Amino acid sequence: MAAYRSGFGDLLEPGFREIYDDTYNEMEQLFPQLFHVNSSEKQDEKDSSVSGFGLMAETSEGEGIDYEDPVQGYDKTYTHKKYTKGFKISEEMYEDDLYNVMNKKPAALARSARRTAEYTAANVFNNAFSTSYPGGDAKPLVSVSHPRSDGGSSQSNASSTGVTLTEPNLETARTAFREQLDEKGMRIQAMPDTILVPVNLEKQANIIVNSTMRSGTADNDYNFYKGKFKVVAWEYLTENDTMWFLLDSKQHELNWFWRIQPEFKQDEAFDTGMALFKNRMRNSVGFSDWRYVWGSKGDGAAYAS
């Protein structure tokens, strides 16, 4: 469809103090704070991993070296998707618009691109507990049963009981986070520094980690968490309003690839004079490894995926 004068009569008539447009204030994008943002020059990007080694073996004098084979990890392919949006208006509509509204519509295309990027990136977390969105190990990002490539015991980066966000439960999560192992069963020294929550948990998260004293108690205990966590509250976390996540922002493998950043183009149809505007981008997003992430549905229900 196109914008014709017949559909926008208010823009052609004098006397209106203001014509309301899509002028919502936009906050800074949050996904660059949660994903490693990369550029790509190919149709897709592929990640893989190879394990390190276990502990060195104590070796007696004259005894041979203890040899150990590394283990191939799981593969991940990031396939770039194309996103587009455009609009078209008649040249008469453009000429007769008294309030310059149509001239602002290209900026609205930029807002559409911004929101789409946020929405797409947030879906990594919105789908973090869903088996319909598996990673390279055939498990969702947050699972109680991630397999190990070397055949060792499976690992969990999830709350199997859906614990709510409280100070005691944060400690449970932080401890579990720091106990994550690599493919050889070695400690990886994971250190969570970010709490990701939907907006309705923003206050609770900040009370826990930013109070001068320990939150929720009558004692003047030292707040162990103060200064240790950054709270990120994201409007685009919409799967439920109770889930929460811990991240190690430096070491996680949450990745965003720009193949083509949003590009705006304008043209005009010679025979009709119709003005054409479009915005286009190509990108991909996902995770190459579940480690350095921990999550809870926060609903108090059992979780076994």
N, C-alpha and C positions, 0 to 999 in steps of 0.2 A: 504494500500500500504506500501511497505517497501523500504528502501534505498539500492540500489544495485550499484556496481561499474559502470555499464553501464549508470546510470543516473547522475553520478557525476564525469565525466572524469577529470575536472579541479583539483579536489582534489587529483588526482593520479599522476599528471604530475608536475615535478619540473620546476622552472623558474618563477613562479608568486611571486611578491613581497608580495602580501597580498590577501587573499580570504575574501571578505566582508561577514560578518555574521550579524545576528540580534543583533546589539550591541548598540541599542538606549539607551541613558541614561534614567534611570527611577527615577522620583521624588518620594518622600515619599507618601505613601498612604494617601488620604484625608478622606476616609469614617470614620476612627476612630475619626476624629475631629468633625464629624457631627452626628454620631450615638452612642448610648450607646452600647458598645460591650460586649456581655455576652457569657458564655459557656453553653452548654446543654448536658444532658445525656439521653434525651428521644427522641422519634420519632418526637415530636412536643412540642411547648410551648404555653400555653394559658394565656392570660391576661384578667382581668376584672377590674371593679371599682365599688365602692359604694360611693355615695355622702356623703358630710358632712351635715351641718345644716345651716339654715338661721340665721339671727340675733336673739339674745335673746329677749324675750318679757318682757316688764316692768310689774312687778307683784305687786299687792297691798298686804298689810299685811293680812295674813290669806287666801289669794287666792291660788288656786291650781297651780301646775307646768304646764307650757305650753309644751305639748309633740308634737314631730314632728318625722315623719318617714323618715329614709334615703331612697334613691332611688338607685335601681340597675342600674349600667351603662351598656355600650355596651361591648360585648366580642370580643376578637381578638385571632385568632389561627395562630401561626407561624409554618408552615409545612416545614421541612428541605428538600431541594432539593440536589441532587447529581450532581456534575460536574466532568468530567474526560477528560483527554487528554493524548495521548501516541504516541510513535513512535517505529519503529523497523528497524534494519539494519542488513545486512548480516555480518558474522564474517570476511569475506574477505574485505568488505568495511571498517570495523573498523580497521583492521590490516594495510591496504594500504593507509589510509588517511594521506597524507604527511603534512597537515596543521592543524591537530588536531581539525578540525571543528566539526566532529561528536561527539567528546568528550565533546564539549561545549553545545550540544543540551539539556542535562538535565537542564542546567541553563535557557534555553529558555522555558522549561516547567514551571519553577518557575515564569517567567515573564508572561506566559499565565494565571497562577492562579491569580497573582496579578492584572492583567488587568481585568480578569473576575469578581473579587470581586468588583473593582471600578465600572465597568459597571453595575453590578447587583444592587449595592447600589444606584448609581446615578439615576437609573430608578424610584426610589421612588419619586424623584423630577421631572424627565422627564414626569412622569405620574400623577403629583400632581393635575392637572386640569381636568383629564379624568374621566368620570363617569364609564369607563370600569374597573377602579381600586379603588373600594370603600373601605372605612374603616368599622368599626363596626356599624356606624350610617347610612350606605348605601350611604354616600356622599364621594367624593374624599377628599384627604388630605386638599386641599385648595378649599373652597366652600363659597358661599355667603349665604348658607341656612342650616347650621348644626342644626339638631333638638336637643332639650333638653329633657333629660329623664323624667323630672318632668312635661313635657307638656308646659313649658314656651316658650317665644318667641325664634325663631331660631336665630342663631348667624352667623356672617361672619368672616372669616379670609382671605379674598381675596379682591382685588380691582375689583369692578364691572365695572370699566372703563379701566382696563389694564394700569394703570399709568406707565409712564416711570421712570427710575431711575434718579431723580434730587434731589437737596437739599430740595425744598419745598415738594416734594412727599415723601421723606424719613420721613419728620416730620408728614405728614398725616398717613403714615404707622405705625410709632412709636406710635402715639396717639391711633390709632385703636388697635394696639397690646396690649397696656396697659389697654384697656377697655374690654378685654376678661373676660367672666364670667364662673363660674362653673355650675354644673347641678342644683344648687339651686338658680342661678342668683346672686351669690356673686362674687365680684371682687377677682381675684386670684393673683394679684400683679405680673403679667407677665412683665418681663424686657428684651427686646431684646438686645443681645450683639454680634450677628454675622450677617453679611450680606453675603449671598451666591449668587454668580453670575457666568454666563459663562465667559470664558476668555476675550471676547471682551469688557466686562463691567468692567474689573478689574481696568483699569486706572480711569474711571469715579468714581467708588466706592471709590477708595483711595483718589482721589482729594476731594471728599465730606467730608470724615471722618478724613483725616489726614492733611489737609491744616492747616497752623498756624492760618490764619484768615478765615472768612466765605467764602466759595467758590462761584464763579460766581457773585460777587458784587465788586464795586469799593470802597466800604467802608471798613474800617479796623475793622469790627465787629469781636467779639470773636466767634470762631468756637465751637459751643455748642457740636458738635459730636466728637471732637478730643478726642481720648482715650476711647470712649464709645463703639466702635464697632471693631471687628476683621473682616477683609475682607478675604473671602475664594473664590478663583476663581478656578473652577473645569472644566478641559478639558472634562469631561464626561457628562456635562450638554449640551445635543445636541438637545433637542426637539425644541428649538428656541434660538436665540441669544439675546433676549430682556428680558426674564423672570428674576425675582430676588426675593429673599426670605429674611425674617428676622427670626432668631431663638433665643430662650432663651436656650443656650447650657446646662444649669444646670437642667432645668426642663422639657424639651421636652420629648415626648414619642416615639422617633424614635429609633428603636431597631434592632440590628444585633445579631444573634445567630450563634456561631460556634458549630456545632455538631461534625464535624471532620475537623481540620485545614488541609491545604494542606500537603499531605503525598506522598513522592516519593518512588517508588519501582522499582527494576530492577530484571530481570530474563533472562534465556537463554533456548531456545528450544533445547532439547537434540538431536533430530534427524536431525535438519537443522543447528544448531549452530546460529540461528538467535538471536540477542540480542534484548530484549524487555524492554522498559522503559515506566513508566506511572506515572501520577500524579492524585490525587483524593482528592476531598473535599466535605463536606456537610455543608450547612448553610441555613439560612433563614433571611429575612429582611422585614421590614415594619414599620407601626406605630400603636400604641395602642390608641392614642388620638390625635386629631388635634390641641389641644391647645398648646400654646407656639411656634406656627409656623404661619407665615403670608406670603402671596405671591401675586405677580402680574405677569401676562403674559407680561406686559411691551410693548404691541403692540398698545396701544391706542384704542383697540376694546372692545365692551361690552362683559361682561362675566357673565353668569347667572346660572352656574351649582352649 
